[in-house]
Amino acid sequence: MRITIVTDAWHPQPNGVVRVNDTLRQTLERREHEVQIIEPSHFRCMPCPTYEEIPLALFPRRRVARMISEFQPDAIHIATEGPLGFAARGLCLRRRWPFTTAYHTKFPEYIAARTRLPLDRLYAVMRWFHGPSHAVLCPSPSVERDLVARGFTNARAWSHGVDTHLFHPQPKDFLDLPRPVFLYVGRITVEKNLPAFLDLDLPGSKVVIGTGPQREVLEKKYPQVHFRSAYGDRELSRYFASGDAFVFPSLTDTFGLVMLEAMASGVPVAAFPVTGPRDVIGASGAGIMDTDLKAAALKALTIDPTVARAHAETFSWERVADEFLSFLAPLPGREATRPGV
């Protein structure tokens, strides 16, 4: 099957959306599907306002149309609601092609936090964008329920997976710091709610691995916190495995892939009982959810690392790929080329 995936988030951006789309691509290609990724490096771009590390494609409509036409896909999936996503959506509507979309990120909440625009109006834009989609793939049942409650009629739960070969238990001596080590890995942005973690009075050390527009501000505000950067997935996996508890303070993530990567590394998770942690941790015993994040972090230290690892192993990328293929909508005349999942 020939599949076009259109995404405004791609390497070298270090975020969960990129990892999901790239791992999905690799999984599909191992199954001998042909995957076309249409991403920002093919276009002239400008930095995203307030988030300069994210490139926004300028006037991509014609090139997107040409790339898709030349590839002749059997199905089209639009992974993001950025300029490339809008261009692909417009092309599909003009040519009356079915397509699927994904809802990876709570953009309405993020934009509202930065601009004070009304949340209902921002969700109206999301309903307009995703409305013509054959299926809006949501990273968890909780997100599916949230979107249905906001008037989406085509939301479908589509879980994510974790690479348990890359992320696995390893010696903890990569971080030579007082124990226990409470770890956060991810983007350092306002929506990640990091002060909820950094303000906690915890024993041992707090470590933050990542980059983002808030890093410099938080480094100055919290000089006792160890801020590090990971260069490559191998180093990232060693940082994950070096933690004793992974603290996930976000209140707005739709999934939180880093929690799975921590658990695959044998590191239990502490989080608020909100969308994302509810679906990733659930009743597994691999983490603690509590409105008191300090209490959750301390309780997470008591969890057997093998429990965390075993739970992560249930999130198979093969199952993720099966679900993805089952949701795709073949283009007219291409139904006969679609293989079984």
C-alpha positions as CSV (number, residue, x, y, z in Angstrom):
1,M,0.0,0.0,0.0
2,R,1.2,3.5,-0.8
3,I,0.5,5.9,2.1
4,T,1.1,9.6,2.2
5,I,1.6,11.1,5.7
6,V,1.6,14.9,5.9
7,T,3.1,16.4,9.0
8,D,4.3,19.8,10.1
9,A,6.3,18.2,12.9
10,W,9.4,16.3,11.9
11,H,13.1,15.9,12.6
12,P,15.0,17.6,14.1
13,Q,12.1,18.6,16.3
14,P,12.4,16.5,19.5
15,N,8.8,15.8,20.4
16,G,6.3,13.0,20.8
17,V,4.5,13.8,17.5
18,V,7.7,13.3,15.6
19,R,8.6,10.1,17.3
20,V,5.1,8.7,16.8
21,N,5.0,9.5,13.1
22,D,8.6,8.3,12.4
23,T,8.1,5.0,14.3
24,L,4.9,4.5,12.5
25,R,6.6,5.0,9.2
26,Q,9.4,2.5,10.1
27,T,6.8,-0.1,11.2
28,L,4.8,0.3,8.0
29,E,7.9,0.1,5.9
30,R,9.0,-3.1,7.6
31,R,5.7,-4.5,6.4
32,E,6.6,-3.5,2.9
33,H,4.2,-0.5,2.7
34,E,5.5,2.5,0.8
35,V,5.3,5.6,2.9
36,Q,5.7,9.2,1.7
37,I,6.4,11.8,4.4
38,I,5.6,15.4,3.4
39,E,7.3,17.5,6.1
40,P,8.8,21.1,6.5
41,S,12.3,20.4,5.1
42,H,10.8,20.2,1.6
43,F,9.6,23.9,1.8
44,R,10.7,27.4,2.6
45,C,9.8,28.0,6.2
46,M,9.6,30.7,8.9
47,P,9.9,30.1,12.6
48,C,6.7,29.7,14.5
49,P,6.0,32.8,16.6
50,T,6.7,32.2,20.3
51,Y,8.2,28.8,19.4
52,E,11.1,29.4,17.1
53,E,12.2,25.8,17.0
54,I,9.1,24.8,15.0
55,P,9.4,25.7,11.3
56,L,6.2,26.7,9.4
57,A,6.1,26.0,5.7
58,L,5.4,29.1,3.6
59,F,2.9,28.9,0.7
60,P,3.1,25.1,0.5
61,R,-0.1,24.4,-1.5
62,R,1.3,23.8,-5.0
63,R,4.2,21.7,-3.9
64,V,2.1,19.6,-1.6
65,A,-0.3,19.0,-4.5
66,R,2.6,18.1,-6.8
67,M,4.3,15.8,-4.3
68,I,1.1,13.9,-3.6
69,S,0.1,13.6,-7.3
70,E,3.6,12.3,-8.2
71,F,3.5,9.7,-5.5
72,Q,0.0,8.5,-6.3
73,P,-0.9,7.2,-2.9
74,D,-3.6,4.7,-2.0
75,A,-4.5,6.7,1.2
76,I,-3.6,10.1,2.7
77,H,-3.2,10.8,6.4
78,I,-2.9,14.4,7.7
79,A,-1.0,14.2,11.1
80,T,-1.0,17.9,12.1
81,E,-3.1,21.1,11.8
82,G,-0.3,23.3,10.5
83,P,0.3,24.9,7.1
84,L,1.2,21.5,5.4
85,G,-1.9,19.9,7.0
86,F,-4.1,22.7,5.7
87,A,-2.6,22.4,2.2
88,A,-3.2,18.7,2.1
89,R,-6.7,19.0,3.5
90,G,-7.6,21.6,0.8
91,L,-6.2,19.4,-1.9
92,C,-8.3,16.4,-0.7
93,L,-11.5,18.4,-0.5
94,R,-11.0,19.9,-4.0
95,R,-10.4,16.5,-5.5
96,R,-13.0,14.8,-3.3
97,W,-10.5,12.4,-1.9
98,P,-11.2,10.8,1.5
99,F,-8.5,11.3,4.2
100,T,-7.8,10.7,7.8
101,T,-6.4,13.2,10.4
102,A,-4.9,13.0,13.8
103,Y,-5.4,15.0,17.0
104,H,-2.0,14.7,18.7
105,T,-1.9,18.0,20.6
106,K,-4.4,20.1,22.5
107,F,-3.7,23.2,20.3
108,P,-6.8,25.1,21.6
109,E,-5.6,25.0,25.1
110,Y,-2.0,25.9,24.1
111,I,-3.1,28.8,21.9
112,A,-5.6,30.0,24.6
113,A,-2.8,30.1,27.2
114,R,-0.7,32.3,24.9
115,T,-3.3,34.5,23.4
116,R,-6.3,34.5,25.7
117,L,-8.6,33.7,22.7
118,P,-11.8,31.9,23.8
119,L,-11.4,28.2,24.0
120,D,-14.8,27.5,22.4
121,R,-13.9,29.5,19.3
122,L,-10.6,27.6,19.0
123,Y,-12.3,24.3,19.2
124,A,-14.7,25.4,16.5
125,V,-11.7,25.8,14.3
126,M,-10.6,22.3,15.2
127,R,-14.0,20.9,14.4
128,W,-13.9,22.7,11.0
129,F,-10.5,21.3,10.2
130,H,-11.2,17.7,11.2
131,G,-14.9,17.7,10.2
132,P,-14.4,16.3,6.7
133,S,-11.9,13.6,7.8
134,H,-12.9,10.0,7.5
135,A,-11.6,9.5,11.0
136,V,-9.8,11.7,13.6
137,L,-7.2,9.4,15.2
138,C,-7.0,10.2,18.9
139,P,-4.1,9.0,21.1
140,S,-6.3,7.6,23.8
141,P,-9.9,6.8,24.8
142,S,-9.9,9.8,27.1
143,V,-9.1,12.2,24.2
144,E,-11.8,10.5,22.1
145,R,-14.3,11.1,24.8
146,D,-13.2,14.7,25.2
147,L,-13.6,15.4,21.5
148,V,-17.0,13.7,21.3
149,A,-18.1,15.9,24.2
150,R,-17.0,18.9,22.1
151,G,-19.0,18.0,19.1
152,F,-16.6,15.8,17.1
153,T,-18.5,13.0,15.4
154,N,-15.6,11.2,13.7
155,A,-13.1,10.7,16.6
156,R,-11.5,7.3,17.0
157,A,-9.2,6.1,19.7
158,W,-5.7,5.1,18.4
159,S,-3.2,4.3,21.1
160,H,0.6,4.7,20.7
161,G,3.5,2.4,21.3
162,V,7.0,2.4,22.7
163,D,10.3,1.0,21.3
164,T,11.2,-1.4,24.1
165,H,14.5,-2.3,22.4
166,L,15.7,1.3,22.5
167,F,14.2,2.1,26.0
168,H,15.1,-0.6,28.5
169,P,16.5,-0.9,32.0
170,Q,20.2,0.0,32.2
171,P,22.8,0.8,34.9
172,K,21.9,4.0,36.7
173,D,25.4,5.3,36.9
174,F,25.0,7.6,33.9
175,L,23.8,10.2,36.4
176,D,26.3,10.6,39.2
177,L,23.9,12.6,41.5
178,P,22.5,12.2,45.0
179,R,19.7,9.6,45.0
180,P,16.8,9.3,44.5
181,V,16.7,11.0,41.0
182,F,13.4,12.5,40.1
183,L,13.4,12.8,36.3
184,Y,11.5,14.8,33.6
185,V,12.2,14.3,29.9
186,G,10.5,16.4,27.2
187,R,9.9,19.8,25.8
188,I,10.5,22.7,28.2
189,T,7.5,24.8,27.4
190,V,4.8,26.6,29.4
191,E,2.2,24.0,28.7
192,K,4.2,21.3,30.3
193,N,3.6,22.8,33.7
194,L,7.1,22.1,34.9
195,P,7.0,24.4,37.9
196,A,4.5,22.0,39.5
197,F,7.5,19.5,39.5
198,L,10.4,21.9,40.1
199,D,8.7,23.6,43.1
200,L,8.3,20.3,45.0
201,D,10.4,19.7,48.1
202,L,11.8,16.3,47.3
203,P,14.9,14.4,48.5
204,G,17.8,13.6,46.3
205,S,18.0,15.3,42.9
206,K,15.7,16.7,40.2
207,V,16.8,16.3,36.6
208,V,15.3,17.9,33.5
209,I,16.3,16.6,30.1
210,G,15.2,18.6,27.1
211,T,15.1,21.9,25.2
212,G,12.5,24.5,24.6
213,P,11.6,28.2,24.9
214,Q,11.3,28.1,28.7
215,R,14.6,26.4,29.5
216,E,16.7,29.5,30.1
217,V,14.1,31.0,32.3
218,L,13.7,27.9,34.4
219,E,17.4,27.3,34.7
220,K,17.8,30.8,36.3
221,K,14.8,30.3,38.5
222,Y,15.8,26.8,39.7
223,P,19.6,26.7,40.0
224,Q,19.4,23.6,42.2
225,V,17.8,21.6,39.3
226,H,20.1,19.7,36.9
227,F,19.2,20.6,33.3
228,R,20.7,18.4,30.6
229,S,20.4,17.7,26.9
230,A,20.4,14.4,25.2
231,Y,22.4,14.0,22.0
232,G,20.8,11.0,20.1
233,D,18.4,8.3,21.1
234,R,21.1,6.1,22.7
235,E,22.0,8.9,25.2
236,L,18.4,9.7,25.7
237,S,17.7,6.1,26.7
238,R,20.5,6.2,29.2
239,Y,19.1,9.3,30.8
240,F,15.7,7.6,31.1
241,A,17.1,4.5,32.7
242,S,19.1,6.6,35.2
243,G,16.0,7.9,36.9
244,D,14.4,6.5,40.0
245,A,11.0,8.1,39.4
246,F,9.7,9.9,36.3
247,V,7.6,13.0,37.2
248,F,5.1,14.1,34.5
249,P,3.5,17.4,35.6
250,S,1.6,18.2,32.4
251,L,-2.1,18.8,32.6
252,T,-2.8,19.1,28.9
253,D,-0.9,16.3,27.1
254,T,-3.2,14.1,25.0
255,F,-1.0,11.0,25.7
256,G,2.5,11.5,27.0
257,L,4.8,9.1,25.1
258,V,7.6,9.9,27.5
259,M,5.8,8.1,30.3
260,L,5.9,4.9,28.2
261,E,9.6,5.5,27.5
262,A,10.3,5.9,31.2
263,M,8.3,2.7,32.1
264,A,10.0,0.8,29.4
265,S,13.3,1.9,31.0
266,G,12.1,0.4,34.3
267,V,11.3,3.8,35.8
268,P,7.8,4.2,37.5
269,V,5.8,7.4,36.8
270,A,4.2,10.0,39.0
271,A,1.6,12.2,37.5
272,F,-1.7,14.1,38.0
273,P,-4.9,12.1,37.4
274,V,-5.7,13.7,34.0
275,T,-6.0,12.8,30.3
276,G,-2.7,11.1,29.3
277,P,-1.7,9.6,32.5
278,R,-5.1,8.0,33.0
279,D,-4.7,6.2,29.7
280,V,-0.9,5.4,29.9
281,I,-0.8,4.4,33.5
282,G,-4.4,3.4,34.2
283,A,-4.7,0.7,36.8
284,S,-1.4,-1.0,35.9
285,G,0.4,-0.3,39.1
286,A,3.3,1.0,37.0
287,G,2.9,4.6,38.3
288,I,1.0,6.8,40.8
289,M,-1.6,9.4,39.9
290,D,-2.5,11.9,42.6
291,T,-3.5,15.5,42.8
292,D,-0.7,15.8,45.3
293,L,2.3,15.4,42.9
294,K,4.8,15.2,45.7
295,A,3.0,12.3,47.3
296,A,2.8,10.6,43.9
297,A,6.5,11.1,43.3
298,L,7.5,9.6,46.7
299,K,5.1,6.6,46.2
300,A,6.5,6.0,42.8
301,L,9.8,5.1,44.4
302,T,8.2,2.1,46.0
303,I,7.1,0.5,42.7
304,D,9.0,-2.5,41.4
305,P,10.8,-1.5,38.2
306,T,9.8,-4.8,36.6
307,V,6.1,-3.8,36.9
308,A,6.8,-0.6,35.0
309,R,8.7,-2.5,32.3
310,A,6.0,-5.2,31.9
311,H,3.3,-2.6,31.5
312,A,5.2,-0.7,28.8
313,E,5.7,-4.0,26.9
314,T,1.9,-4.2,26.3
315,F,2.1,-1.1,24.1
316,S,3.1,-2.7,20.8
317,W,3.9,-0.7,17.7
318,E,2.6,-3.6,15.6
319,R,-0.8,-3.2,17.2
320,V,-0.6,0.6,16.6
321,A,0.2,0.0,12.9
322,D,-2.7,-2.5,12.6
323,E,-5.1,0.1,14.0
324,F,-3.7,2.8,11.8
325,L,-4.2,0.7,8.6
326,S,-7.7,-0.2,9.6
327,F,-8.7,3.5,9.9
328,L,-7.3,4.6,6.5
329,A,-9.7,5.5,3.7
330,P,-8.5,4.4,0.3
331,L,-8.7,7.0,-2.5
332,P,-11.3,6.3,-5.3
333,G,-10.1,3.6,-7.6
334,R,-7.4,2.5,-5.2
335,E,-9.4,0.2,-3.0
336,A,-8.2,-2.9,-4.9
337,T,-4.6,-2.1,-4.0
338,R,-5.1,-2.1,-0.3
339,P,-3.6,-5.2,1.3
340,G,-4.8,-6.8,4.5
341,V,-3.5,-5.3,7.7
